Amino acid sequence: MNTKYIFPSQAPLKISHTSIRSKLHLLENAGELQHYEAGQILYNEGVMPRGVYLIKKGKVKIFKYGSEGKEQIIKLLTRGDFIGYHSLLGEIKHALSARVIEDVELCFISKEDFIHLFQTDADVASHFLHLLCEDLRLVEERLISTAYMPVRGRLARLLMNLIEIYRRDGDEEGKIYLSRGDLAKLAGTAKETTIRLLSEFKAEKLIVIDGQSVKVLDLQGLERVANLYL
């Protein structure tokens, strides 16, 4: 699904990537460098945001507590991603929770600094509006995928997306380091189903399983599996 978002103006809005990078760097410079270990919570749903986080290194999962306190993972974030700006811009409590899944280095930007730059710089405002639109697109795609795509296709698509996330954090080996439970939560299925499908992908020589890691051998093969159900 390729959707283009055009802002209501007479001509498409153009933003210099060099310009926006330098302006976002102002936010980073105003922030406080923080370190968190795997398993630590950044924030829980139901609390008001104090600011936003920029991931410098490592990964964070965004999730919601379901029935009986079970987690439903919504997405995985990595280097270069901002966390928590949805609630901050909406002036509402966090609807989701954020937990570190591997040691991370974060830049915490206070609410005051973030809102000031957002309100006074059109490029920064447009950048985060674009991020919000992209998040909405991904939510729509996930809803459609959950409704119409079998689990096998969803897991193949998930592995493809995770490879991109891990590569953004500097891992070029094509390895995904996630527990089978977290993979199942991201795919929206049972852990047992995920284990069975991973074994099938291994037999088809699409992946290699090494302990907790999954290495993708055939990205195009996974894409063919995912596209079977489009």
N, C-alpha and C positions, 0 to 999 in steps of 0.2 A: 504494500500500500504506500504509494508515494503521494503525499499531500503537501501542497505548497501553501504557506500562510502568507498572505499579503496584508499589510497594515493599511487602514483606510486613508490613503493619500492619493494624490494624482499620479504619483510615480512610485515604483517599488523602493522601499527604504534600503539604502546602501550604507553598510558600516565597514569601516576600515578595520581589518583584523589586527593590524599593527596597533591601531588606535585603541581598540577595545582591550587588547592584551595589556597595554600600558596602563589603562584605566583600572582594570581589574587588579593589576599589580599594586595600585594605590590601596585597594582594599586589603591585599595581602600584607602590605607594609604596616597597615594600621592594626593588624591582628596580633594575637598572642599565640606563639608556638606551643602546642601541647602534644603529649605522647600518651597513648592508651595501649594497654595490653589486650590480647585476644580474650574475648568473653566479656569485656567491660561494656556497660551501657552508656551511650552518649546522652540519650534522653528517652523518656517513656511517653507513650500516648497519654493525653489528658493534661499535660503541663504546658504552660505558656512558654514560647521560645524566648531565650535571652539574646540570641544572635544566630549566626550561621557558621558552618564549618566548611573549610576548603581542605580536601584531602591532598596531602603532599606525598604520602607514601602509604601503601597498605590498602585494605579493603574493609568496607562496612556494609552490613546488610540492613535493609529497611523492612520492617515486618509489622504485623498486627497480631495481637493475642486473640485467639479464637476461643471456642468452647473448651472448658476444662484447662484453660491456660496454654493451649497449644499454639505454636507459632505458625503463621502463614507468611512466608517470605514474599515480599512484593517486588523487590529488585536488589541488585548488588551494585555498589558504587566503588569507584577506585580513583586513582590519582587524577587530579584536575576537576573532580566533581564537587559541586556545592551541596551541602546537606542542610535541610531545615528552612529553606527560604520560602517554601509554599506557605507555611503557617505564619511566618514573620510578615510576609506581604499581606496576607489575609487578616492579620491581627486576630488570629484564632489559636486555640490550643492545638498541640500536635495531635493529628489523627493517627499517626503511626509511631513506632518506636525504632530506635537505631542502636545496633549492637556491633562492636568490633569483632571481626572474624579472624583477623591476623593483626599483629602489632602494627599500629598506624602512627603516622606523624600528621597532625592536623594544625591548621591555622584557624583559630577562633576569632571571628569578627563580631564585635558587639552590635547590638540592635541599632544603636545610635549612629555608628559609623556606616553601617550598611544602608540604612534608610536615608541618611544624608546624601550619599553618593547616588542612590537610586532616584531620589527626588530632584537632584540638581544636575544630573548628566543624562541626556537623552539616549546616548549610545549604551550606557550601562543599563538603563531601564529597558531598552529594546532587546538587549542581550538576554535579560532574565525573562522577559515576556516570550522570547523565542524558546527558552528552556521550558517554560510552563506549557507552551503549545506542543513541544516535542513530547513532554511527559504525558499530556493528554492523548496524543496520537498512540503512544506505546500502550497506554491503558486500554484504549479502544481495540488495538490489535490483540492484546492479551485476552480481552473478553471474547472476541470473535474466535480466537484460537481455542480457548477453553470450551466454547460452545460447539464448535464444528470440527476441530482437528483431533483425531485420536491421539492417545498418549504417546505412541511411538513417534509420531510427527512432531509433537510438542517437545519431546526430549531431544530429538535431533536438532530442532531449531534452537533450543536452549543451549546445547553444547556449542553451536556455532556462535551464539551471542556471547557466551562466557569466554570463548577464545579471544574475541576482540577485547573484552574487558581485561583479561590477563596480559595481553600484549601491550595495552595502554600503560600497564604498570611495569613494563620492562621485561616481561617473560616471553621470550621469542621461541621457546621450546614447544609451544602448543600443549602445555600441561595445565590441567585444571585441578586445583587443590581444594576440594569441598567434600564434606561428609556426604554419605549417601542420603542421610536424612535431610540435609539442606538442599541437595539436588532434587529430592522428591518434593519438598515444599515449594521450590521455585517452579517445578513442572506442574504442580497442582495434582499430585497423585500419591499413591502409597509408596512407602520405602521399598516394600517387597517387589512392587511392579517396576520401580526404577532399577533395582538390582537385576531383575530378569531381563529388562530391555538392554541394560549395559552389557550383559553377557551375550545377548544376540548381536549387538553392534561389534563386540569383540570377535565373535565367530565370523562375522562378515568382513573382518579386517578394516573396520572403520575407526576403531580405537584400540588402545592398549591400556590395560588396567594394571597399575603398580601400587599396591597398598591402597591408600586413600586417594591417590592421584589418578586422573584419567588423561591420557595423551591422545590427541586427535591425529590419526594417520591420514585420513581421507576426508578433507573438508567438503570437496565436491560431492562425495558419496553421501555425506550427511545432508547436504542441500537437496540431493535427489530424493532422499527419504522424506524430508520435510515437504518438498514440492508435490509429492504424490497426493497430498491431502488438501491442496489449495483449490 
